[in-house]
Amino acid sequence: MAMDYFQVNLPKEFLPAINELEGSTVEAKIKLSLAIGLFVGKQVTLAKAAELAGKSLGEFIDVLRSKAIPWMEYTEEHIKDDWDTVQKLSKENRDHNE
């Protein structure tokens, strides 16, 4: 699917910071930075952020890891499911050892 584009003009004061970003071109650096920001702000999914950054899902996850940005959400529901599983396994282990 083809993307539509728009142009943005930024003050030159941004250039030193942009040059520090990861990427081979200014455009790639800004796309990656915006995609990360949108993902962290929960405005786009992980897959959409990777697409916007022009990276594969694996590459985007690697970038997030390198910046110590969590890419997977661990919710209260996940904690409850894990706790239920631990309880079940503990009971099975006790029953087995009796």
MIDOSE-1310 file (N, C-alpha, C; in nm, 2 decimals, decimal comma, always signed):
residues 98
mamd	+0,08/-0,12/+0,00/+0,00/+0,00/+0,00/+0,09/+0,12/+0,00; +0,06/+0,21/-0,09/+0,14/+0,34/-0,10/+0,10/+0,44/+0,00; +0,20/+0,51/+0,06/+0,17/+0,61/+0,16/+0,17/+0,75/+0,09; +0,09/+0,83/+0,14/+0,09/+0,97/+0,10/+0,19/+1,04/+0,19
yfqv	+0,25/+1,15/+0,14/+0,35/+1,22/+0,21/+0,32/+1,37/+0,23; +0,38/+1,43/+0,33/+0,37/+1,58/+0,34/+0,51/+1,63/+0,38; +0,53/+1,75/+0,36/+0,66/+1,81/+0,39/+0,65/+1,90/+0,52; +0,76/+1,89/+0,60/+0,77/+1,97/+0,72/+0,90/+2,05/+0,72
nlpk	+0,89/+2,17/+0,76/+1,01/+2,26/+0,77/+1,05/+2,27/+0,92; +1,17/+2,24/+0,95/+1,22/+2,25/+1,09/+1,33/+2,35/+1,10; +1,34/+2,42/+1,21/+1,46/+2,51/+1,23/+1,59/+2,43/+1,23; +1,70/+2,49/+1,18/+1,83/+2,42/+1,18/+1,88/+2,38/+1,31
eflp	+1,82/+2,44/+1,42/+1,87/+2,41/+1,55/+1,84/+2,26/+1,59; +1,75/+2,20/+1,51/+1,72/+2,06/+1,53/+1,83/+1,97/+1,47; +1,90/+2,01/+1,38/+2,00/+1,93/+1,30/+2,10/+1,86/+1,39; +2,16/+1,92/+1,49/+2,26/+1,85/+1,57/+2,19/+1,73/+1,64
aine	+2,07/+1,75/+1,69/+2,01/+1,64/+1,76/+1,97/+1,53/+1,66; +1,92/+1,57/+1,55/+1,88/+1,48/+1,44/+2,00/+1,39/+1,40; +2,11/+1,46/+1,39/+2,23/+1,39/+1,34/+2,27/+1,28/+1,44; +2,23/+1,29/+1,57/+2,27/+1,19/+1,67/+2,18/+1,07/+1,66
legs	+2,06/+1,08/+1,59/+1,97/+0,97/+1,58/+2,02/+0,86/+1,49; +1,96/+0,74/+1,51/+2,00/+0,62/+1,43/+1,93/+0,63/+1,29; +2,01/+0,60/+1,19/+1,96/+0,60/+1,05/+2,06/+0,66/+0,95; +2,04/+0,62/+0,83/+2,14/+0,66/+0,72/+2,11/+0,80/+0,66
tvea	+1,99/+0,84/+0,67/+1,96/+0,98/+0,61/+1,88/+1,05/+0,72; +1,86/+1,18/+0,70/+1,78/+1,27/+0,79/+1,64/+1,22/+0,79; +1,59/+1,18/+0,67/+1,45/+1,13/+0,66/+1,43/+1,00/+0,74; +1,53/+0,91/+0,73/+1,52/+0,78/+0,80/+1,53/+0,81/+0,95
kikl	+1,61/+0,90/+0,99/+1,63/+0,93/+1,13/+1,50/+0,99/+1,19; +1,44/+1,08/+1,12/+1,32/+1,14/+1,17/+1,20/+1,04/+1,17; +1,19/+0,96/+1,06/+1,08/+0,86/+1,06/+1,09/+0,76/+1,18; +1,21/+0,72/+1,21/+1,23/+0,62/+1,32/+1,20/+0,69/+1,45
slai	+1,25/+0,81/+1,47/+1,22/+0,88/+1,59/+1,07/+0,91/+1,61; +1,00/+0,95/+1,51/+0,86/+0,97/+1,52/+0,78/+0,84/+1,55; +0,82/+0,74/+1,48/+0,76/+0,61/+1,50/+0,78/+0,56/+1,64; +0,90/+0,58/+1,70/+0,92/+0,54/+1,84/+0,83/+0,62/+1,93
glfv	+0,83/+0,75/+1,90/+0,74/+0,84/+1,99/+0,60/+0,80/+1,98; +0,55/+0,77/+1,86/+0,41/+0,73/+1,85/+0,38/+0,60/+1,92; +0,47/+0,51/+1,91/+0,46/+0,38/+1,98/+0,46/+0,39/+2,13; +0,56/+0,47/+2,18/+0,57/+0,49/+2,32/+0,44/+0,56/+2,38
gkqv	+0,39/+0,65/+2,30/+0,27/+0,73/+2,34/+0,14/+0,65/+2,32; +0,16/+0,52/+2,27/+0,04/+0,43/+2,25/-0,05/+0,48/+2,15; +0,00/+0,56/+2,05/-0,08/+0,61/+1,94/-0,09/+0,52/+1,82; +0,01/+0,43/+1,81/+0,01/+0,33/+1,71/+0,06/+0,19/+1,77
tlak	+0,03/+0,09/+1,70/+0,07/-0,05/+1,74/+0,22/-0,06/+1,71; +0,27/-0,17/+1,77/+0,41/-0,20/+1,74/+0,43/-0,23/+1,59; +0,34/-0,30/+1,53/+0,35/-0,33/+1,38/+0,34/-0,21/+1,30; +0,25/-0,12/+1,33/+0,23/+0,01/+1,26/+0,36/+0,10/+1,28
aael	+0,41/+0,10/+1,40/+0,53/+0,18/+1,42/+0,65/+0,13/+1,34; +0,66/+0,00/+1,33/+0,77/-0,06/+1,25/+0,75/-0,02/+1,10; +0,63/-0,03/+1,06/+0,59/+0,01/+0,92/+0,63/+0,16/+0,89; +0,58/+0,24/+0,98/+0,61/+0,39/+0,96/+0,76/+0,42/+0,97
agks	+0,84/+0,34/+1,04/+0,98/+0,36/+1,05/+1,05/+0,30/+0,93; +0,98/+0,22/+0,85/+1,05/+0,16/+0,73/+1,13/+0,04/+0,77; +1,10/-0,02/+0,88/+1,18/-0,14/+0,93/+1,09/-0,26/+0,95; +1,15/-0,38/+0,95/+1,08/-0,50/+0,97/+1,04/-0,50/+1,12
lgef	+0,95/-0,58/+1,16/+0,91/-0,59/+1,30/+1,03/-0,62/+1,39; +1,11/-0,72/+1,35/+1,23/-0,76/+1,42/+1,33/-0,65/+1,44; +1,35/-0,58/+1,33/+1,45/-0,46/+1,33/+1,40/-0,35/+1,43; +1,27/-0,33/+1,42/+1,21/-0,22/+1,51/+1,22/-0,27/+1,66
idvl	+1,19/-0,39/+1,68/+1,20/-0,44/+1,82/+1,35/-0,43/+1,87; +1,44/-0,46/+1,78/+1,59/-0,45/+1,82/+1,62/-0,30/+1,85; +1,57/-0,21/+1,77/+1,59/-0,06/+1,80/+1,54/-0,03/+1,94; +1,41/-0,07/+1,97/+1,35/-0,05/+2,10/+1,43/-0,11/+2,21
rska	+1,48/-0,23/+2,19/+1,56/-0,29/+2,29/+1,69/-0,21/+2,32; +1,75/-0,17/+2,21/+1,88/-0,09/+2,22/+1,86/+0,04/+2,30; +1,74/+0,09/+2,30/+1,71/+0,21/+2,37/+1,64/+0,18/+2,50; +1,63/+0,05/+2,54/+1,57/+0,01/+2,67/+1,43/+0,06/+2,68
ipwm	+1,36/+0,05/+2,56/+1,21/+0,08/+2,56/+1,14/-0,05/+2,55; +1,05/-0,07/+2,65/+0,97/-0,20/+2,65/+0,88/-0,20/+2,53; +0,88/-0,32/+2,46/+0,80/-0,33/+2,34/+0,68/-0,42/+2,36; +0,68/-0,49/+2,48/+0,57/-0,58/+2,50/+0,50/-0,53/+2,63
eyte	+0,37/-0,52/+2,63/+0,30/-0,48/+2,75/+0,27/-0,60/+2,84; +0,29/-0,59/+2,97/+0,26/-0,70/+3,06/+0,15/-0,64/+3,15; +0,03/-0,68/+3,13/-0,09/-0,62/+3,20/-0,12/-0,70/+3,33; -0,21/-0,64/+3,40/-0,26/-0,70/+3,52/-0,32/-0,84/+3,49
ehik	-0,39/-0,85/+3,38/-0,44/-0,98/+3,34/-0,33/-1,08/+3,32; -0,22/-1,04/+3,26/-0,11/-1,13/+3,24/-0,06/-1,18/+3,37; -0,05/-1,09/+3,47/+0,00/-1,12/+3,60/-0,09/-1,23/+3,67; -0,22/-1,20/+3,66/-0,32/-1,29/+3,71/-0,31/-1,43/+3,65
ddwd	-0,30/-1,43/+3,52/-0,29/-1,56/+3,45/-0,16/-1,64/+3,49; -0,05/-1,56/+3,51/+0,07/-1,63/+3,55/+0,06/-1,68/+3,70; -0,01/-1,60/+3,78/-0,03/-1,64/+3,92/-0,11/-1,77/+3,92; -0,22/-1,77/+3,85/-0,31/-1,89/+3,84/-0,23/-2,01/+3,79
tvqk	-0,15/-1,99/+3,70/-0,07/-2,11/+3,65/+0,03/-2,16/+3,75; +0,10/-2,06/+3,82/+0,19/-2,10/+3,93/+0,11/-2,18/+4,04; +0,00/-2,13/+4,07/-0,08/-2,20/+4,18/-0,12/-2,34/+4,13; -0,17/-2,35/+4,01/-0,21/-2,48/+3,95/-0,09/-2,58/+3,95
lske	+0,03/-2,53/+3,90/+0,14/-2,62/+3,89/+0,19/-2,66/+4,03; +0,18/-2,57/+4,13/+0,22/-2,60/+4,27/+0,13/-2,71/+4,32; +0,00/-2,70/+4,30/-0,09/-2,80/+4,35/-0,07/-2,93/+4,28; -0,04/-2,93/+4,15/-0,02/-3,06/+4,08/+0,11/-3,12/+4,13
nrdh	+0,21/-3,04/+4,16/+0,34/-3,09/+4,21/+0,32/-3,15/+4,35; +0,24/-3,08/+4,44/+0,21/-3,13/+4,58/+0,14/-3,26/+4,57; +0,03/-3,27/+4,48/-0,05/-3,39/+4,46/+0,04/-3,51/+4,41; +0,13/-3,48/+4,32/+0,22/-3,58/+4,26/+0,32/-3,64/+4,37
ne	+0,36/-3,55/+4,46/+0,46/-3,59/+4,56/+0,40/-3,66/+4,68; +0,27/-3,66/+4,69/+0,20/-3,72/+4,81/+0,18/-3,87/+4,79
